[in-house]
Amino acid sequence: MKEKATASFTPTPMKRGRGRPAQDASVGPDVLLRNARKTFGTRGYDATSVREIARESGVDPALLAHHFGSKEALWTAVVEQIAEHAAPMIAATAALRDSDLGPKARVDRALEIYIDKVFDQPDIGLFFATAATEEGARLDRLVERLVRPVHDVFVPLLADAARAGELKVQDAEMLFFVLMNGISKTVSYAHLMAAFSTLPNHPKKFKRSVLETTLALLA
């Protein structure tokens, strides 16, 4: 069930103690969750502490504890924030099946929408890559909230294009994961590519190249 409370609170100003950052009251939930996402993505769940996230956010750990409770609940709130961020992309992709575009053009447009979203917040890909190594309930939540919604609107487009003879697809599921993971990791790990190419230093050119390269692979 979607946990609205974790993404809609207004932090209550806290009495400042000795050494407590003065900006506690001005750091909103979106910033806290983004900082948590970056830290979880960089260090992984087990190696991340609430105190570390608080330090990165410039707030007292009590603020995170008050609004999110446990580290587990904070991680869950991060996943829900990402799901909300992805919702417009998913809706736009789903609507393509009723558009006037041809089957292959729908796939191309879906890829453009996805790439725009990945470049909008590239650290999401890093969080996902790290979180995908989880097991049990956290992995299940990751699949249901972040993977399945994209899968369920994108794979039918691939299948439609294959049936129309406009796209050669041996396995739509395999192609979906190759495309999504390839794009996401290329962008989120752009610092590695920077050792070999200047493209990551030019965001507009980099995004255009990712799109053009992906479309060329499907030509």
N, C-alpha and C positions, 0 to 999 in steps of 0.2 A: 504494500500500500504506500502511496506517495506521502512523504512526510513534510507537509506544507510548513509546519512550524519551524523547521530547521532552516528554511530559506526566506523567511519573511519577517524575522524579528527585528526590532530596533534596539541596539545595545543600550543598556541603562548606565548612565554615568556612574562611575565608581569613585569612592573617596580615595584620593591619591595618598599613598604612603611613601615613606622614604625610598627612593630608587625606583618607584613605579612610573612607567612612561606616562607623560601627560596626555598623550593622544589616545588613550584607551577608549574614551567616549566617542571619538570621531572615526574609529575604524569600524566600518559596517560589515555585515555578514558576507557580502560578496567578496570583499577583500580577504577576510579571514578564510573563506573556503578556497579561494584561489591560491593563497599562500599554503594552505594545507595540501592542496592538489599538487603543487610544485614540490613540496617536501616529500610527500608520499611517492611521487613519481621518481624523484631522485634517489631516495634512500630505501623505499619499500616500506610496507606496513610495519613489520617487526622492528626495524631499525629506526623508526620514527617515533618521537615522543611528543606529547602535547606541549610540553615545555619548550621544545625546539621550535614548534610551529608558532607558539606565542612569541618567542624571541624574534623570529623572522618577521612577525607582524607588528612588533613593537608594542605588545600589550601584555598585561598580566595573565598568567595561565588561568587564573580564576575566571576570567571573562569567557574563555573557551569552555571551561568546565561548567560554568553557569548556563550557557546557552545550548551546548551540545551534549553535555554529560561526559560519557566515556569516549575513548579514542575510537572504539568501534562505531559509535553513533556519529562521530565526526567524519569518519571514512564514508559511511553510508550517505551522509549529507553531501559529501563531495560528489559521489556518484549521481545523486539526485540533481545536483546543480548541473552536471554535464548533460544529463538526460533532458533537462529543461532547455539547455543551450542547443541541443540537437533537434528539438521538437520541430522548429520551423523548417529545417532541412528535410526532415522525414516527411512532413506534410507536403512540401513542394515536390519531393520525389514521387510520392504516392499520386499526386495530381497529374503527373506526366502520362499515366495510362489513359487518361481521358482527353489528352491534348490532341491537337491536329498534327503533331509531328509524327514522322514515320518511326517504326520500331527502333532502328539503329540511331536515329537522331534523338530519340528519347534517352537511350543509353548515354549518348554523348553529353546531353544536357544534364543528366543525373550525375555524371562524373564531374562536370563543371561545378555543379552545386556542392558536391562533396568536397572538392578541392578548395573552393572558397571557404567552406566551414573549417577545414583543417588549417588553412593559413590564418584564419581569424584568431584562433587560440592554439598554436602548435604544441604547447606543453600538455594538452589533453592526450596527444598521442603517446607522450612519454609516460604519463600516468597510466594509460591503458596498457602499454607494453609491460610495465612493472606489475600492475595489478593482475594481469593475465597469468602470472605465475602462482597466484593464490590457489587454494584448494577449498572445497567445502562451500559453506554458505556465502562467503564473499565472492567466490568465482561464480556461483549460481546467480547472484545478484548482478554481477557485471554482465553476464550473458543476457539475462532477461531485460535489464534496463538499458544497456548500451549496444549490444550486438544484435539481438533479435529484431528490434524495431527497424534498424537499417536493413538488415537481411531481408525482412519480409516485404519491403517496398522495392528493393533493388533487384533481387533475384528474378522476380516476375518479368522485369524489363529485359533482362538478359535472355530469359526463356522465350519471350515474345519475339525478340530480334532473331533468335536462332530458328524458331518455327517459320518466320517469314523469309528465311534464307538470306538475311542481311548481315548476319554475324555468325562466324564459325565458333560454335561452343561445344566442346566435348563434355564438359561437366559444369553446369551453371554455378553450383555450390563452390567448386574449386576456383573458378574464375572470380567469383565474388571475393573470396578471401585473399587471393593473390592481388587483386586490384586494391581492395581496401587497406590491407596491411602494407602493401608496397608503397602506396601513396602516403599513408600516415607516418610510417617510419622514415621515409625519405625526408619528410618535412621536419619531424620532431628530432631527428638525428642529423640535421643539416650541418651541425658543427663538425661532423666527421667528413662530410662531403667537402667542406671548406678547405680541407687539406689538399684537395685535388682540383677544385673548381672555384671560380669567383662568383658563381651564380648565387650561392646563399647570401652573399653580401649585397645583392640587388633584389629585394623582395618581389617587385613586379615582374622582373625578367624571370626570376626563379619560379614563380607561380605559373607564368605563361609556359615555361619550358616543361614543368611537370604535367600540365594539361596536354600540351602538344605531343609529348612523348607517350603519354598514356593512350591518347586517341590513335596515335600512329601504330601502337601495338595491336589495336583492335581493327585496324584498317583491313 
